[in-house]
Amino acid sequence: MQHDFNKPSHVTSVEEVNQKKRLPVYMLILVGLFLLSLFVYMLADWVK
């Protein structure tokens, strides 16, 4: 990832920083829910 020298890093708005921090959390939650549902599905199939 190249650094944008046209815009100093301290100028970035608070909203941008929050958005960058928030996105990975959403991804982790989505992946976690997917894995959990997959695990529950496999477990239910195995119990039968």
N, C-alpha and C positions, 0 to 999 in steps of 0.2 A: 504494500500500500504506500503510495507516494504521499509525502506531506505537502499540503497546499500552502506555499509560501506567500501567496497573495493575501491571505487572511490570517492574521496572527491568532494563535490558539486561545488567547485570553478574550477574544472578541466573541467567541461562540456563545450563543444564547443559552440560558438555563433550560429552555424547552428542548433544545437539541441534545444537550447532555443527558437529560432525563430520558429522552426517547432512546438514545443509544444504550443506556443502562437497562431500560425496561424491556427491550426486545428479547434479549437472551433469556430473561426470566419467563416470558410467554412461551418461548421455544422449549425451555426445560419443562414447564408445566404440560405442554402439549405432548412432548415425548414421554413424560412420566405417565400421563393418563393413557396413552397408547400402549405402553409396555404393561401397565397395570391391567388394562382390559384384555390384552393378549394373554397375560398370565392367568387371569380369572377364566377366560375361555378355555385354555388348555387344561386348567384344573378341573373345570366342570366336565370336560370331555373325558378326563382321566378317571373321575369319580364314577362315571356311568358304568 
